[in-house]
Amino acid sequence: MPATQPIPIPGPSLVPQPDDTPAYTFPLPPLDQHFNTAEEGRKAINTFAAPHGWAVTSIRSKATKKGVKKTIRLICDRGHAVKADKNGPGLANDDSPGPAKKRRKTTTLALGCPFKMALRLDLKTDLWGITLEHATHNHPSSHASTHPIHRALELTQRNAEVDNAIQQGHTTSQILTEIREADPETILVPRDIHNRRRKLDQMFLDGCTPLQALLQELPKDVEWVLRHRRLSQGESINPP
């Protein structure tokens, strides 16, 4: 009996459009799947999409009269509308005279991509299914590391590992090096470690100032002696 041949997965293809607008199609997850929750469905779609160079994000939901969510709209993570910069690059945000304020450079994912899907709840089975509403994208596929959604999913899976390294005082560079040595396929970038470090700091402070948070961490069953001295005029707190 001949061996079963694997079914090839089609790659991205360029679909000609009458108005010369580029339109790309990427492999899609099976549309006959069903999920217990909408979040489970969204994760399954993105898990499938990651190696194919695309991702989806939710934009809005629709509920029944009783308040039960029945539809979750999904768009390509490049699907948000492109917003024009009224001030132009590097210009001040106000009308005050003087030199233009230097602005932090940021990267936007907004390309107005028309790709749309939806997760819909079957009220009879209480299961969520996938509906394809617009199959084409207006951009080529890109590596999973360029999609924050995919990186966030991996970071969630590595939270314990990353948190432990941060608490041990490892730098962002050291943490990434350790992760890449253990898993060359990781898609994490320095920004992800910075963001996790900031979140841990916020959790530690819990609305307090750094000094207040430190005082809360000190044992309450011992006496503490505070030693300090006033700096003389012109004296540096960190002398060379």
Secondary structure, 3 states (H helix, E strand, C coil): CCCCCCCCCCCCEEECCCCCCCEEECCCCCCCCEECCHHHHHHHHHHHHHHHCCCEEEEEEEECCCCCEEEEEEEECCCCCCCCCCCCCCCCCCCCCCCCCCCCCCCCCCCCCCCEEEEEEECCCCEEEEEEEECCECCCCCCHHHCHHHHHHHHHHCHHHHHHHHHCCCCHHHHHHHHHHHCCCCCCCHHHHHHHHHHHHHHHHCCCCHHHHHHHHCCCCCCCCCCCCCCCCCCCCCCC
